[in-house]
């Protein structure tokens, strides 16, 4: 008698869209529905990025009901729900679970004054350790501080303070719970212990000003968060009683979906925010002052370095400088980015000496940094600048990877790649050339969905080990090998120019910040 097929109902909430799919133990997506947000967020002021939490619920309900209706014969095969979600997007409920204001998304650029005082002794420790600038930036970028200062009447109503993933989970299982993997960002989590700091007065925990009593209960990755309620069945079409497993963030799910479960392979995600990750069983800081995040793999961590604005910069470029390519794309029925990627192939490796430092958004390690471009001459064109953006993001991620290697005491042997940028062969080849190692894609671009499904099957005990699950579900399709001559060019530019840019410009960045304060005053 043939064994019945097992399925995981995988959900992936991204910054731009939501997806829901049925995935089997071979890593095959048997059915999928998608909904693009329109709009992804709204801005009541320049730099703000907010969204109604129920908009995400409505988008999921629309596509999940559709999937459940179309695939009703497969419902009995589903072992559970596994969800990945974007991080660092604060959501606020009152004591009756009513929304008190829109979600403040991770893209939001507002900054608080952070007037709430830090105890003198703690402040002294931050100064001695050299952490003070990083602490200041973290406090300013924490929504809790901004709401206290600007909307105190709303702050007084908040009884639950959470990432958007927790709100979605509540709507499915009716419990105020979540995975620790969903809490990278501006929340008081002890990343090493994968739980909240035990006290509101904990040295690092108090930076964010969020009382522990407002936060959800964290459920260990791989355990059950809860079970689908009757209300969730009516809303989403999911079967009552179906377990929902503790999975986690989209970046971590993407790493697992690329088949990376050990320290010898890195993953790159070329998304709105671009990142490089390595999975470890032992906790290591990713960089000075930067933690590793709880992985969607039980007992593991993701060392991660992120370029905050990442491949958002390609859309920025096409909007500001790509009008002719936009017209060409319309004629050819292509995306503007695809036309630019083709034109980029005419530009040599290294962009004829044009080098870009991609700090288009603030970073924790370098809170004063700004974007910079050096090496301009009359030979350079707009397309040189486009290629320099792609190379600059890869340089920044290579710098992060070399930091990982120093902490791990070994070299990374290969890279797996995902995100929108990974769909371009040209970008994959540039990445291989800059890093000097082979770069591979897997069978689907829906790697966050696939990673959530792998985590779901592990949670439901369908596989004996992560190695068995990855071998069965993740399959390399195309590999790009570094061109030796191009790698030598990139090696020179990376070591002799890119790495020296920030130390040379650091004092200038400080002066620009001082100018900004004076100008704003």
Secondary structure, DSSP 8 states (H G I E B T S, - for coil): ------EEEEEEE-SSEEEEEEEETTS-EEEEEEEE-SSS-B-SSTT--EE-HHHHHHHHHHHHHHHHHHTGGGGGGEEEEEEEE----EEEE-TTS-EEEEEE-TT--------S---HHHHHHHHHHT-HHHHHHHHHT-HHHHHHHH-HHHHTT-SEEEEHHHHHHHHHHSSSEEEGGG--SSS-EETTTTEE-SSTT-TTGGGG---GGGS-EEE-TTSEEEE--HHHHHHH---TT-EEEEEEEHHHHHHHHTT--STTEEEEEESSSEEEEEEESS---SBTTB--EE-SSTT-EEEEEEESSTTHHHHHHHHHH-HHHHHHHHHHT--HHHHHHHHHTTS-TTGGG-EEE--SS--STTTT---EEE---TT--HHHHHHHHHHHHHHHHHHHHHHHHHHHTS---EEEEESGGGG-HHHHHHHHHHHTSEEEEES-S-HHHHHHHHHHHHHTTSSSSHHHHHHHH--EEEEE---HHHHHHHHHHIIIIIHHHHHHHHHHHHHHHHHHHHHH-
